[in-house]
Each structure stands twice: as C-alpha cells, then as structure tokens.
C-alpha cells in the first residue's frame, strides 16, 4: 500500500461524489472497491461520508445533493479537486483567465479552504487549500483515483486556462498522433484532454475520474451486479491498458482502468 500524507501543489488531491442517495452510494462503492465509510455530521446539511481503504486511509468523499442543487439541475457527479497554495489567489487567476466562480472561496470548518469553478468552456472543477484535511491518503492500489480526463469542445481555450491557473503542462504524448493531450504537473503525469473530435456532441464539458482496478472485466461485472450501467464496455487501449466507463445506480459517471502489465 502506498500511503501519502500530502500532495504537491497543482496535483489532484481529492475526489468527491455528489449523489441524491448516500446510502445507495455506500451500498455500491463499498463492495465494488472494498471501501469502508465513516460519517461526519454537517449540521443542517446532513452528513459527509469519507470513504477509506487500508485501515482508515481517506480515499474519497460523498455528500447528498440538496434541494437547492436539484432545483438548479445539478446531476449526480464525481468532482476532482486540485491542491493550491491559496484558494483566493487561484480564484483571482481563474477569473483573469476566463473562468466563472460557482462558489467560494470559503472555509470548510478547520479542514481547508476551497472554491468551485467553471473553466471557460464550462467544465466544473474545485480547488483545495489544505488545513487539517490533506486529501486522499492512499494511492497506487485498486480502488484509488489514478487519472482524470477533461472532455471539452474547445481544447485550446481549456488548455490556456489550466496552464495559466495551475501551471500545468498540456501537450501530446510522445509518438501519439491521436490528438489526445497529456496533463503534467511538475514531473508527474496526472490526466489528459480528449480530442474534441472524439466527443459526443450533446455531452456537456466535464471532468471524468478514473479508478485503478486489478481486473477491469471482473470489476465491470461486479459493477453490473450492483446496478451500474455502462457507457463504454471494457476495451483495450494498445500499449496502455484496459478501461470501461460506467454510471453508478444514481447516475454518477466514472471510469475503471487496469494498466497494461509491463516487464
């Protein structure tokens, strides 16, 4: 197990599920990924669920979509968080670079300071300035976040935004002529940007979370038993690995990824 206690600025540090039914979410993700769940009271907003692995290492969060969010048409979804040194300064950069601030910056108790934003093309992403809560505390094992893909109709505009706001480097992979772009934070590869030509035209801009799995087909079969539907059945990406895209029973979309064995 690879335990971590902090994240580098600019990296994905947390993932969070917004769902209309937290109990149903627990009943799906706990057996699927072997997660445990701990509940933390949030006053009138109910409880916040933190999913855990390996004896209590935080892996993801979950909250219930409230009536106000439902009235605005907020769907069930997974949200990626990017670690920043200052949520306020990052929000200023985002505004200067064409982003739209949805919420914040605001403090989350003594856990951290955050903001939610649309990039200039409409994809939603959050930023996290850690205090007591350092984010995901385990990585590189089945059931943990391993990648994030951006789907947007305007790749150039999104690329300019994220490079300015987070200091990412976004460029084609070596010997890759598909149009797919790789996102690097410092020396670490953390995600990618899909070619606009490969997008379904009616799908809104969005970020998609990938979960590391040992056996994509077996995990996909388990997900179906638990009530998932699939947007993409398991497929092999040459020299990369095997993946699938699913919607949990409440509709939140994510992907499974089994890396190609090397050596």
Secondary structure, 3 states (H helix, E strand, C coil): CEECCCCCCCCEEEEEEEECCHHHHHHHHHHHHCCEEEEEECHHHCEEEEEEECCCEEEEEEEECCHHHHHCCCCCEEEEEEECCCHHHHHHHHHHCCCEEEEEEEEECCCEEEEEEECCCCCEEEEEEECCCCCCCEECCCCCEEEEEEECCCHHHHHHHHHHHHCCEEEECCCCCCCCEEEEECCEEEEEECCHHHCCCCCCCEEEEEEECCCHHHHHHHHHHCCCEEEEEEEEECCCEEEEEEECCCCCEEEEEEECCCC
